Amino acid sequence: MCPNRFPMNVAQRALTALLATLAVVACESQAPEAPATSAARPQPTSIKVVTSGGFSAALDILAPIYEQATGVEIEISHGSSMGVSATSMPVRLADGEPADLLIFNDQAFETLREAGYLRAETRVDLGDSVVGMSVRSGAPKPDISTMDAFIAALQAAESIGYSASVSGTYLSTVVFPELDIWEELEPKIHRIVTERVASAVARGDVEIGFQAVSEILSIDGADFVDTIPEEIQQRSTFLAVLPERAENVAGAEALLAFLSSPAAAGIVEATGLQPLVRGSAATLSDRRVHVITSGGFTAAFDTLGPLYQQATGVEVVTEYGSSMGGGPQSIPVRLARGERFDMLILNRPPLDGFTDDGLVRAETRVDLGRSLIGMAVRSGTPHPDISTRDALIETLLAADSVAYSASVSGTRLSTEVFPSLGVWDQIEPKTVRVVGERVATAVVRGDADIGFQQVSAILPVEGADLVGLIPDELQETAFFSAGIMTNAANDDEAERLLAFLSSEAAAPVIDATGLRAVAASWSP
């Protein structure tokens, strides 16, 4: 499984396992059918990609998603955009190493094009990169928002790391030497070779480090501090292009369309780049799958659904409704009035109820993510402590108003958790049951001081901050699960989508939206 490296609000930026039958989809998405002649050559079943570090974090998430959705294997290797090391892209291309798609910094483009290594007309810009600073996790984060603050941080640091690639070359040959303190800085500056600067920072080899933001965010043990001041900022573009000797041209072009699509933009942005989407979407086939999802899984599905659609060309029609309740848009009410869907995604207990009633195929039920209850406040307001039972009680008593949802988590809070705290008589008069929208939305609007709901339903709401989780002893882990309806119009496509959603490839996106993924690798 790819490690989860998303910022917590990736869903709002959207910060979205197919088996044998998807081999057909993969071939259809890669190229027109070759003429049936004895000389016809079989299409390659894998795509060889060489990427430099700046796009690695995004590719580490997007490539498994594409593989899972299409059945096409992506073979990834890494190399710097420039330089003369054995793993650098110029050296590998000069040695004739085969590749179908290259992803690297645009500063190397003209050199590689003039050497005849590239199909220049296939170039697509994927994202802009900016330089930032990292410190070891838990260490103080110096202010570098202005030039004076930046210089002060450099002077205070005992050691400074920079990369051996484009951003490091710029810092060491342009920025640092032009500062009036170069003689003071030079003895404590270290060039980090063959690994990311943030890795050296995390290990304690250097106190602070500078590199492209996209190469900082994915490193365990290092914290991103900020970007360097705008007046010395270097913006560079990461691009993808087919090499002249590409073997799987059609496959590389299909993958490139996926990586540069609006569907992938949220992942690209979440990993530290500023996406440059082409505004294109997959050419949809006449195949479609109709899904209804409840709020707790909405953030994850709003990212995964479009990614799946872009990769496969299968239209994903999405509708929304609460897991329970009597509102006209709730899933139980909509099913009762005869609405038809291919797949349901909702809280596990009502899904089990639909299965018992014969509306959902029992063998298709699969848990996608575990949900925990958290608390939201309006952005910019204090974050009260709720880490212990006593702290939670104190926070509830201090709040002027307390909101909870009309769905599963709210029912449990209002009927079990709050009454168990021994202060229900004082809390109940100021509680607000939020119907028809997310609790955090009501908190942002000012209808309540604090609000409680599943974390996955809090994170996507702009203007709301997640304070934390309610104490473990008060938590009841709920599952968001999926199942295919007995009267589904498109069983096959629903089964393939379900296999994708429950795969390890989808897990990082699910984790990032506030759930804990349950990668079941369900298969039809």
Helices and strands as residue ranges (DSSP letters): H 10-13, H 22-30, E 46-51, G 53-55, H 56-70, E 73-78, H 89-94, E 101-105, G 106-108, H 109-114, G 120-122, E 124-129, E 131-136, H 147-156, E 160-163, H 166-170, I 171-175, H 176-178, H 182-185, G 186-188, E 189-192, H 197-203, E 208-212, G 213-215, E 222-227, G 230-232, E 236-241, H 249-259, H 262-270, E 274-275, E 288-293, H 295-312, E 315-320, H 331-336, E 343-347, H 348-356, G 362-364, E 366-371, E 373-378, H 389-398, E 402-405, H 408-412, I 413-417, H 418-420, H 424-427, G 428-430, E 431-434, H 439-445, E 450-454, H 455-458, E 464-469, G 472-474, E 478-484, H 491-501, H 507-512, E 516-517
